[in-house]
Amino acid sequence: MKFIDFDLNPAIQQAVSDAGFKEPSPVQKEAIPLVLDGHDIIAQAQTGTGKTAAFGLPMLSQMKADGSVEGLIIVPTRELAMQVSDEIFRFGKSSNLRTATVYGGTPYRQQLERIKQASVVVATPGRLQDLLMSKRIKIDPKFVVLDEADEMLDMGFLDEIKNIFTFLPKDRQTLMFSATMPKAIRKLAEQILKEPKTVSITKSESTNTAINQLYYVVQDRERDDALVRLIDYKNPTKCIVFCRMKKEVDRLVSHLTSQGFKVSGLHGDMEQKQREVTIKGFKRGDVDIFVATDVAARGLDVNDVSHVFNYHIPFDSESYVHRIGRTGRAGKSGEAITLVTPNELRTIKKIEKDVGTKMTTEVIPTRQELIDTKGDELLMKISQTEVTSKAIDMVKTLQHDLDIVTIAHLLASMIQEENSFSGKDKIGFDLSEIKKLLEKAYTDRGNSGRNRGRNRSNSSSRRRNGSSDRNRSRNDSNRSRDNNRSRSRD
């Protein structure tokens, strides 16, 4: 199926073509026709599956640009609000459909002026509720979208969402998108949706098949060396490194910067303005490596991320899907790399089972293998480089004192010096060692299950024995009391 097969209006269809979109993702394929037919929908799909286009394209295709707010999109975070707004604007600008982004921490006046000119408002719950309750705005949208509904639930916005809907028209089309469907979200859907159609993307569909998923087994103390070696070897155009804690972000930014990489970090302690500047710098290409926590990276949407690195394996399968969904976007391929210790191999297998995917284990290249690979790449690059007039003049100048062979040797040495790599030769485990570790992990798990069974059996035996002992004790006590009563009567 192609995007051209949807009945989008010509201006929106042209915007899709200009964006380079050709084949819709599974959630787009299912959701777009339902939205165009006027149905409320409740869609379950992971981050990175193209949800913004799934609700944005059919919504924009039906708008008239009549000077009123026709669409309202509610999202959990400021970053996501800005990114959704940018994408909606990109699709709608040729149709004269403007967007306004509404979130806390910025002046009211500026946002109110933009809302007056907007066809679509993208807002976070807190600021939107404030504007509605204070009667600063009164909007009558035909389309209302709840994006990342489960994230809003996790962040404690459920009451705000319910309150916001009391200010919205009953005659509307409501679209709810969520990665998971906890009980509270389903209950909310029953309250705000009318006879909704359901879109549910399966595990295999939600994990992008264009993402090559790899894991490397290392000792915990080797993580830093392994990360640097793999970045050198993979040579990512733009990558995100995920950490669990804020302090790890700061430490890794310092470490990678000291290794000569262009790096920036993102975590929850940063001021909003600093966060915005950092994200824009990453999008522009001012930095090549972005180190972030899961929470800080919520809503981060950059289409040209070639690699995602999990410095630590995430705590749950859902976080894993969210992380790796930052690469392999907009029809491009990507690679997700996870560093694990031997004790974390079971978690890898659990994620594979939960997500319905397969990760491949590889061995971290040795220092010599890296040098050889980069040497071959360098020779190829030199052979394909065009000779410039400035280079010719430079060689002519050098020839006054040196012969051409010496000049070539000196220049090659300079280039080689710039491509030197530090660190120990061997990092992590080889394939035979990993195979033994996997076998041991499964053996230990089986033994653990049997031990738990024996422990339960022993515990039951102890309980039965304890019960028998207590019964004997009670019987002895009863006999003693009977004897005492008998002596008393005598």
ZATI-357985 format. One line per field, with one value per residue (C-alpha): chain; x, y, z. Coordinates in nm, 4 decimals, always signed. Each point is the difference from the previous one (the first is absolute). Layout:
cadena A|...
X X|...
Y Y|...
Z Z|...
***
This chain:
cadena A|A|A|A|A|A|A|A|A|A|A|A|A|A|A|A|A|A|A|A|A|A|A|A|A|A|A|A|A|A|A|A|A|A|A|A|A|A|A|A|A|A|A|A|A|A|A|A|A|A|A|A|A|A|A|A|A|A|A|A|A|A|A|A|A|A|A|A|A|A|A|A|A|A|A|A|A|A|A|A|A|A|A|A|A|A|A|A|A|A|A|A|A|A|A|A|A|A|A|A|A|A|A|A|A|A|A|A|A|A|A|A|A|A|A|A|A|A|A|A|A|A|A|A|A|A|A|A|A|A|A|A|A|A|A|A|A|A|A|A|A|A|A|A|A|A|A|A|A|A|A|A|A|A|A|A|A|A|A|A|A|A|A|A|A|A|A|A|A|A|A|A|A|A|A|A|A|A|A|A|A|A|A|A|A|A|A|A|A|A|A|A|A|A|A|A|A|A|A|A|A|A|A|A|A|A|A|A|A|A|A|A|A|A|A|A|A|A|A|A|A|A|A|A|A|A|A|A|A|A|A|A|A|A|A|A|A|A|A|A|A|A|A|A|A|A|A|A|A|A|A|A|A|A|A|A|A|A|A|A|A|A|A|A|A|A|A|A|A|A|A|A|A|A|A|A|A|A|A|A|A|A|A|A|A|A|A|A|A|A|A|A|A|A|A|A|A|A|A|A|A|A|A|A|A|A|A|A|A|A|A|A|A|A|A|A|A|A|A|A|A|A|A|A|A|A|A|A|A|A|A|A|A|A|A|A|A|A|A|A|A|A|A|A|A|A|A|A|A|A|A|A|A|A|A|A|A|A|A|A|A|A|A|A|A|A|A|A|A|A|A|A|A|A|A|A|A|A|A|A|A|A|A|A|A|A|A|A|A|A|A|A|A|A|A|A|A|A|A|A|A|A|A|A|A|A|A|A|A|A|A|A|A|A|A|A|A|A|A|A|A|A|A|A|A|A|A|A|A|A|A|A|A|A|A|A|A|A|A|A|A|A|A|A|A|A|A|A|A|A|A|A|A|A|A|A|A|A|A|A|A|A|A|A|A|A|A|A|A|A|A|A|A|A|A|A|A|A|A|A|A|A|A|A|A|A|A|A|A|A
X +0.0000|+0.1182|-0.0935|-0.1471|-0.2639|-0.1540|-0.2659|+0.1982|-0.0566|+0.2549|+0.1885|+0.0534|+0.0936|+0.2628|+0.1365|+0.0312|+0.1906|+0.2267|+0.0786|+0.1149|-0.2708|-0.0996|-0.1294|-0.2107|+0.0978|-0.2426|-0.1682|-0.0350|-0.1440|-0.2704|-0.0745|-0.0081|-0.3031|-0.1955|+0.0696|-0.0964|-0.3278|-0.0789|+0.0464|+0.1315|+0.2959|+0.2043|+0.3399|+0.2671|+0.3440|+0.3516|+0.2037|+0.1749|-0.2723|-0.1200|-0.2920|+0.0243|-0.0616|-0.2668|-0.2220|+0.1469|-0.0385|-0.3706|-0.0818|+0.1754|-0.1504|-0.3506|+0.0746|-0.1132|+0.2439|-0.2961|+0.1809|-0.1192|+0.1640|-0.1141|+0.2377|+0.1285|+0.2866|+0.0799|+0.3444|+0.1833|+0.3214|+0.1274|+0.2526|-0.2664|-0.2286|+0.2681|+0.0842|-0.3611|-0.0688|+0.2981|-0.1157|-0.3625|+0.1170|+0.2191|-0.2959|-0.2476|+0.1955|-0.0829|-0.3695|+0.0448|-0.0619|+0.1952|+0.0876|+0.0354|+0.2024|-0.1275|+0.1960|+0.0986|+0.3014|-0.0582|-0.1952|-0.3769|-0.0200|+0.2221|-0.1884|-0.3418|+0.0990|+0.1076|-0.3219|-0.2019|+0.1729|+0.0146|-0.1990|+0.1660|+0.0988|+0.2536|-0.0069|+0.1147|-0.2819|+0.1020|+0.0222|-0.3032|-0.2175|+0.1233|-0.0959|-0.3447|-0.0870|+0.1143|-0.2090|+0.3008|-0.0952|-0.3183|+0.0475|-0.2415|+0.2197|-0.1454|+0.2908|+0.1537|+0.3051|+0.1435|+0.3568|+0.2091|-0.3004|+0.1798|+0.2871|-0.2503|-0.1447|+0.3488|+0.0726|-0.3177|-0.2025|-0.3146|-0.2103|+0.1127|-0.0963|-0.3474|-0.0470|+0.1177|-0.2655|-0.2742|+0.0961|-0.0036|-0.2983|-0.1887|-0.0279|+0.3613|+0.2195|+0.2314|+0.3166|+0.1948|+0.3509|+0.1876|+0.2910|-0.1703|-0.3600|-0.0204|-0.3419|-0.0149|+0.0612|-0.2727|-0.2423|+0.0895|-0.0584|-0.3501|-0.0750|+0.1306|-0.0322|-0.3182|-0.0204|+0.3747|+0.1734|+0.3048|+0.3451|+0.2485|+0.3472|+0.1450|+0.3424|+0.1652|-0.1508|+0.0878|+0.3685|+0.1393|+0.1459|+0.2371|+0.1875|+0.2884|+0.0075|+0.3328|+0.1357|+0.3561|+0.0957|+0.2543|+0.1148|-0.1598|+0.3367|+0.0405|-0.3122|+0.1834|+0.2704|-0.2605|-0.2129|+0.2963|+0.1247|-0.3428|-0.0562|+0.3404|-0.0787|-0.3620|+0.0760|-0.3602|-0.1140|-0.2124|-0.0679|-0.1751|+0.1535|-0.2583|+0.0920|-0.2040|+0.1054|+0.0734|+0.3474|+0.0892|-0.1001|+0.2328|+0.2877|-0.0350|-0.0208|+0.3325|+0.1586|-0.1068|+0.0983|+0.3472|+0.0209|-0.0525|-0.3699|-0.2541|-0.2420|-0.2879|-0.2184|-0.3639|-0.1539|-0.2761|+0.2077|+0.0615|-0.1901|-0.2624|+0.1830|+0.3209|-0.1900|-0.1442|+0.3416|+0.1550|-0.2677|+0.0194|+0.3805|-0.0343|-0.2553|+0.2238|+0.2985|+0.2055|+0.0584|+0.0223|-0.0725|-0.2935|+0.0129|-0.3389|-0.2171|-0.3301|-0.2087|+0.1984|-0.0285|-0.3798|-0.1354|+0.3438|-0.0616|+0.3033|-0.0259|+0.3690|+0.1221|+0.2028|+0.0755|-0.1422|+0.2298|-0.1368|+0.2844|-0.2078|-0.2798|-0.3364|-0.2023|-0.2972|-0.0865|-0.2190|+0.2909|+0.2152|-0.2521|-0.0256|+0.3785|+0.0748|-0.2931|+0.2184|+0.1859|-0.1240|-0.2496|-0.1461|+0.0770|+0.3678|+0.1826|+0.1548|+0.1965|-0.0709|+0.2941|-0.0291|+0.2822|-0.0718|+0.1895|-0.0214|-0.2593|-0.2267|-0.0257|-0.3325|-0.1399|+0.0986|-0.1990|-0.2962|-0.0046|+0.0180|-0.3003|-0.2020|+0.0658|-0.0111|+0.3382|+0.3447|+0.3252|+0.3340|+0.3082|+0.3312|+0.3549|+0.1545|+0.2783|+0.3560|+0.2129|+0.1952|-0.3193|-0.1191|+0.3296|-0.0120|-0.3618|+0.0600|+0.3152|-0.1986|-0.2634|+0.2711|+0.1603|-0.3408|-0.0672|+0.3397|-0.0475|-0.3420|+0.1032|+0.0145|+0.3267|-0.0386|+0.2091|+0.1057|+0.1288|+0.2029|+0.1532|+0.0838|+0.1831|+0.1926|+0.1137|+0.1135|+0.1906|+0.2521|+0.1460|-0.1402|-0.0454|-0.3530|+0.0296|+0.1053|-0.2883|-0.2446|+0.1446|-0.0222|-0.3598|-0.1005|+0.1667|-0.1944|-0.3284|+0.0914|+0.0798|-0.3476|-0.1555|+0.1776|-0.2077|+0.0682|-0.1216|+0.0828|-0.0031|-0.2761|-0.3234|-0.2865|-0.0665|+0.0464|-0.2733|+0.1105|+0.0038|-0.3432|-0.1374|+0.1192|-0.1460|-0.3381|+0.0049|+0.0903|-0.2782|-0.2588|+0.1498|-0.0002|-0.3593|-0.1017|+0.1873|-0.1524|-0.3476|+0.0780|+0.1524|-0.3105|-0.2052|+0.2165|-0.0099|-0.3793|-0.0072|+0.2377|-0.2001|-0.3215|+0.1725|+0.1213|-0.3511|-0.1447|+0.2656|-0.0539|-0.3728|+0.0572|+0.2311|-0.2563|-0.2746|+0.2103|+0.0770|-0.3697|-0.0879|+0.2657|-0.1294|-0.3591|+0.0998|+0.1879|-0.3065|-0.2268|+0.2374|+0.0104|-0.3814|-0.0187|+0.2438|-0.1942|-0.3308|+0.1678
Y +0.0000|+0.3546|+0.3366|+0.0952|-0.2711|+0.2030|+0.2538|+0.2996|+0.3411|+0.0971|+0.2563|-0.2450|-0.2762|+0.2288|+0.0772|-0.3747|-0.0444|+0.2956|-0.1621|-0.3136|-0.2260|-0.2834|-0.3032|+0.0450|-0.1705|-0.2594|+0.2529|+0.2510|-0.2656|-0.0891|+0.3389|+0.2439|-0.1525|-0.0192|+0.3659|+0.1053|-0.1896|+0.2041|-0.2677|+0.0545|-0.2331|-0.1463|-0.1035|-0.1982|+0.0400|+0.0567|+0.3187|+0.0319|-0.1725|+0.3164|+0.0954|+0.3746|-0.0516|-0.2620|+0.2620|+0.3174|-0.0747|-0.0958|+0.2789|+0.2689|-0.1414|+0.0861|+0.3505|+0.3199|+0.2602|+0.2228|+0.1965|-0.2104|-0.2748|-0.3180|-0.2451|-0.0476|-0.2397|-0.0682|-0.1431|-0.0710|+0.2067|+0.3304|-0.1737|-0.2183|+0.3028|+0.1836|-0.3001|-0.0924|+0.3642|+0.0132|-0.3121|+0.1150|+0.3393|-0.1688|-0.2011|+0.2891|+0.3106|-0.0283|-0.0115|+0.3161|-0.2012|+0.1550|-0.1544|+0.1437|-0.1723|+0.0431|-0.1024|+0.1373|+0.2162|+0.2484|+0.3310|-0.0219|+0.2947|-0.1572|-0.3291|+0.1706|+0.1974|-0.3194|-0.1814|+0.2781|-0.0756|-0.3798|-0.2828|-0.2588|+0.0426|-0.2416|+0.0252|-0.1562|-0.0697|+0.2429|+0.3187|-0.0934|-0.0529|+0.3325|+0.1869|-0.1619|+0.0432|+0.3636|+0.0600|+0.1418|-0.2214|-0.1612|-0.2520|-0.2230|-0.2648|-0.2568|-0.2374|-0.0806|-0.2249|-0.1503|-0.1028|-0.2205|-0.0409|-0.2475|+0.2449|+0.2638|-0.2538|-0.0815|+0.3714|+0.0540|+0.1963|-0.2149|+0.2523|+0.2853|-0.1990|-0.0733|+0.3667|+0.1210|-0.2106|+0.1805|+0.3156|-0.1718|-0.0407|-0.3293|-0.0046|-0.0850|-0.2819|-0.1321|-0.2008|-0.1681|-0.1385|-0.1915|-0.2436|-0.2022|-0.0357|-0.0103|-0.0167|+0.3765|+0.0813|-0.2409|+0.1562|+0.3476|-0.1202|-0.1141|+0.3490|+0.2135|-0.2184|-0.0852|-0.3512|-0.0008|-0.2225|-0.1792|-0.0022|-0.2335|-0.0559|-0.3400|-0.0447|-0.1034|+0.2988|+0.2474|-0.0928|+0.1585|-0.2710|+0.2606|+0.0087|-0.2450|-0.0990|-0.1104|-0.0671|-0.0304|-0.1797|+0.1869|+0.0258|+0.2921|+0.1778|-0.0187|+0.1999|+0.3277|-0.1665|-0.2074|+0.3044|+0.1987|-0.2973|-0.0618|+0.3676|+0.0053|-0.3228|+0.0715|+0.3621|+0.1237|+0.3129|+0.0918|-0.2142|-0.0032|-0.1675|-0.0935|-0.0069|-0.0843|+0.2875|+0.3725|-0.0340|-0.2550|+0.2511|+0.2679|-0.2445|-0.1509|+0.3413|+0.0920|-0.3344|+0.0029|+0.3661|-0.0870|-0.2653|+0.2675|-0.0521|+0.2813|-0.0795|+0.1550|-0.1347|+0.0222|-0.0775|+0.1187|+0.2505|+0.2251|+0.3278|+0.0033|+0.2574|-0.2015|-0.3149|+0.1733|+0.1325|-0.3468|-0.1772|+0.2579|-0.0377|-0.3762|+0.0377|+0.2487|-0.2310|+0.2181|-0.3170|-0.3602|-0.1801|+0.0646|-0.1539|-0.0110|-0.1673|-0.1636|+0.2712|+0.2874|-0.1518|-0.0260|+0.1454|+0.0395|-0.0324|+0.0130|-0.1810|-0.0453|-0.1917|-0.2899|-0.1773|-0.0398|-0.1267|-0.1439|+0.0649|-0.2041|-0.2328|+0.1622|-0.1296|-0.1128|-0.1033|+0.3035|+0.2367|-0.2018|+0.0495|+0.3724|+0.0363|-0.1836|+0.1753|+0.3118|-0.1518|-0.1574|+0.2812|+0.1511|-0.3075|-0.0121|-0.2944|+0.0196|-0.1981|-0.0545|-0.1150|-0.1203|-0.0621|-0.2787|-0.1852|-0.3808|+0.0418|+0.1980|-0.2639|-0.1236|+0.3524|-0.0083|-0.3207|+0.1456|+0.3097|-0.2183|-0.1979|+0.3049|+0.2056|-0.2848|+0.0821|-0.1535|+0.1603|-0.1185|-0.0295|+0.1226|+0.0383|+0.3424|+0.0440|-0.0006|+0.3114|-0.1493|-0.0915|+0.3584|+0.1376|-0.2335|+0.0899|+0.3722|-0.0346|-0.1591|+0.2734|+0.2658|-0.1449|-0.0062|+0.3588|+0.1178|-0.1769|+0.1629|+0.3536|+0.2648|+0.1877|+0.3749|+0.2849|+0.0944|-0.3539|+0.0177|+0.3333|-0.1469|-0.2970|+0.2308|+0.2074|-0.3117|-0.1265|+0.2821|-0.1892|-0.3570|-0.2685|-0.1126|-0.3402|+0.1624|+0.2493|-0.2884|-0.1849|+0.3094|+0.0747|-0.3651|+0.0066|+0.3155|-0.1618|-0.3207|+0.1985|+0.1549|-0.3470|-0.1627|-0.1900|-0.0549|-0.2634|-0.3634|-0.2482|-0.2380|+0.1215|-0.2240|-0.3686|-0.1973|-0.2156|-0.3274|+0.1642|+0.1548|-0.3408|-0.1498|+0.2929|-0.0478|-0.3724|+0.0747|+0.2577|-0.2553|-0.2741|+0.2316|+0.0954|-0.3681|-0.0758|+0.3062|-0.1268|-0.3457|+0.1527|+0.2108|-0.3183|-0.1812|+0.2998|+0.0091|-0.3753|+0.0366|+0.2962|-0.2020|-0.2853|+0.2401|+0.1420|-0.3507|-0.0986|+0.3242|-0.0671|-0.3514|+0.1374|+0.2629|-0.2637|-0.2224|+0.2987|+0.0882|-0.3627|-0.0124|+0.3290|-0.1236|-0.3221|+0.2045|+0.2235|-0.3099|-0.1547|+0.3233|+0.0198|-0.3634|+0.0627|+0.3130|-0.1921|-0.2733
Z +0.0000|-0.0794|+0.1535|-0.3341|+0.0546|+0.2846|-0.0916|+0.1334|-0.1519|-0.2682|+0.2125|+0.2866|-0.2443|-0.1497|+0.3484|+0.0633|-0.3265|+0.0811|+0.3374|-0.1835|+0.1464|-0.2335|+0.1876|+0.3149|+0.3253|+0.1465|+0.2320|-0.2857|-0.2310|+0.2529|+0.1576|-0.2947|-0.1805|+0.3287|+0.0800|-0.3525|+0.0427|+0.3110|+0.2678|+0.3503|+0.0487|+0.2820|-0.1361|+0.1794|-0.1557|+0.1283|-0.0314|-0.3356|-0.2052|-0.1766|+0.2214|-0.0693|-0.3710|+0.0811|+0.1634|-0.1529|-0.3711|-0.0036|+0.2461|-0.2086|-0.3193|+0.1277|+0.1323|-0.1701|+0.1358|+0.0913|+0.2709|+0.2949|+0.2059|-0.1758|+0.1638|+0.3571|+0.0784|+0.3663|+0.0810|+0.3289|-0.0352|-0.1367|-0.2248|-0.1570|-0.0409|-0.1969|-0.2149|-0.0805|-0.0787|-0.2380|-0.1841|-0.0246|-0.1289|-0.2609|-0.1327|+0.0122|-0.1017|-0.3725|+0.1015|+0.2098|+0.3186|+0.2869|+0.3359|+0.3502|+0.2733|+0.3551|+0.3125|+0.3384|+0.0764|-0.2849|-0.0070|-0.0487|-0.2402|-0.2637|+0.0078|-0.0094|-0.3103|-0.1764|+0.0953|-0.1673|-0.3306|+0.0311|-0.1574|+0.2287|+0.3659|+0.1489|+0.3793|+0.3253|+0.2511|+0.2770|-0.2065|-0.2140|+0.3099|+0.1390|-0.3197|-0.0154|+0.3679|+0.0043|-0.3148|-0.1827|-0.2928|-0.1268|-0.2760|-0.1914|-0.1686|-0.2380|+0.0657|+0.3403|+0.0334|+0.3174|-0.0869|+0.2349|+0.2302|+0.2266|+0.0487|+0.1170|+0.2435|+0.1344|+0.0447|+0.2021|-0.2596|+0.0053|+0.1981|-0.2251|-0.3108|+0.1368|+0.0895|-0.3431|-0.1733|+0.1946|-0.1975|-0.3418|-0.2339|+0.0145|-0.3789|-0.0794|-0.1339|+0.2720|-0.0669|+0.2823|-0.0519|+0.2685|+0.0143|+0.2761|+0.1125|+0.3805|+0.1662|+0.0681|-0.3682|-0.1127|+0.2484|-0.1281|-0.3579|+0.0952|+0.1347|-0.2882|-0.3135|-0.1922|-0.1426|-0.0735|-0.2510|+0.1385|-0.1576|+0.1666|-0.1360|+0.0945|+0.1591|-0.3253|-0.1800|+0.2759|-0.0156|-0.3140|-0.2239|-0.1473|+0.3333|+0.0342|+0.3695|+0.1489|+0.3472|+0.1318|+0.3227|+0.2133|+0.3582|+0.1841|+0.0271|-0.3805|-0.0945|-0.0704|-0.2114|-0.1834|-0.0821|-0.1363|-0.2052|-0.1529|-0.0836|-0.1718|-0.1858|-0.0977|-0.0920|+0.0582|-0.1805|+0.3027|+0.3074|+0.3377|+0.3057|+0.2654|+0.3695|+0.3082|+0.2251|-0.0270|+0.1510|-0.2706|-0.2684|+0.1374|+0.0486|-0.3482|-0.1661|+0.1658|-0.0902|-0.3653|-0.0385|+0.1306|-0.2752|-0.2662|-0.0776|-0.0405|+0.2833|+0.1915|+0.2808|+0.1021|+0.3382|+0.2311|+0.2005|-0.3008|-0.0399|-0.2754|-0.2115|+0.0230|-0.1009|-0.3069|-0.1066|+0.0468|-0.2059|-0.2803|-0.0076|-0.0379|-0.2800|-0.1840|+0.0244|+0.2350|+0.2033|-0.1188|+0.3279|+0.2311|+0.3502|+0.1758|+0.2611|-0.0981|+0.1656|-0.1534|-0.3493|+0.0071|-0.3213|-0.1599|-0.3738|-0.2301|-0.3336|-0.0876|+0.3085|-0.1409|+0.3303|+0.3498|+0.2762|+0.3246|+0.2444|+0.2473|-0.1010|+0.0862|+0.2943|-0.2113|-0.3551|-0.0642|+0.0737|-0.2401|-0.2818|+0.0785|-0.0084|-0.3225|-0.1694|-0.0191|-0.2963|-0.3235|-0.0644|-0.3163|-0.2075|+0.0998|+0.1552|+0.3457|+0.2541|+0.3699|+0.2132|+0.3600|+0.2472|+0.2486|+0.2718|+0.0372|+0.2770|-0.2370|-0.2736|+0.1357|-0.0407|-0.3684|-0.0484|+0.1895|-0.2227|-0.3113|+0.1224|+0.1108|-0.3123|-0.2508|-0.1484|-0.0308|+0.1098|-0.1380|+0.2163|-0.1410|+0.1249|+0.0553|-0.2574|+0.1303|-0.0208|-0.2896|-0.1884|+0.0449|-0.1309|-0.3035|-0.0781|+0.0301|-0.2099|-0.2835|+0.0277|-0.0087|-0.3147|-0.1689|+0.1025|-0.1284|-0.3343|-0.0482|+0.1050|-0.2732|-0.0374|+0.0613|-0.1345|+0.3559|+0.0572|-0.3218|+0.1083|+0.3437|-0.1548|-0.2369|+0.2977|+0.1904|-0.3070|+0.0409|+0.2995|-0.0229|-0.2633|-0.0891|+0.1753|+0.3289|-0.0286|-0.0473|+0.2998|+0.2200|-0.0976|+0.0543|+0.3426|+0.0923|-0.1016|+0.1824|+0.3141|-0.0056|-0.0247|+0.2942|+0.2563|+0.3680|+0.2433|+0.0662|-0.2851|+0.1172|+0.1597|+0.1104|-0.0674|-0.3210|-0.1570|+0.1600|+0.3440|-0.0603|-0.1029|+0.3302|+0.1935|-0.1703|+0.0774|+0.3613|+0.0265|-0.1117|+0.2213|+0.3006|-0.0723|-0.0123|+0.3202|+0.1597|-0.0887|+0.1392|+0.3143|+0.0477|-0.0328|+0.2551|+0.2303|-0.0222|+0.0709|+0.2956|+0.1237|-0.0213|+0.1831|+0.2681|+0.0295|+0.0325|+0.2538|+0.1855|-0.0021|+0.1390|+0.2675|+0.0941|+0.0137|+0.2242|+0.2185|+0.0260|+0.0813|+0.2729|+0.1378|-0.0007|+0.1771|+0.2597|+0.0625|+0.0332|+0.2539|+0.1996|+0.0022|+0.1135|+0.2880|+0.0955|+0.0214|+0.2039
***
